[in-house]
Amino acid sequence: MGYDLQAVIAEGEALRGAARDLPAARLASIGQGLSLMPMADALFDSVAAATA
């Protein structure tokens, strides 16, 4: 069984700033000051709509 994970990994504070205006964003701390933001369909759609 395989998995396909599409996400953004960045310094936690920077990612929190970027996600502030994205209600669909969910952040997970992964240690050493880094956070992961999965690119779920709802998040991808909201980012695509904002840039259109």
Helices and strands as residue ranges (DSSP letters): E 7-11, H 12-19, E 28-31, E 34-38, H 41-51
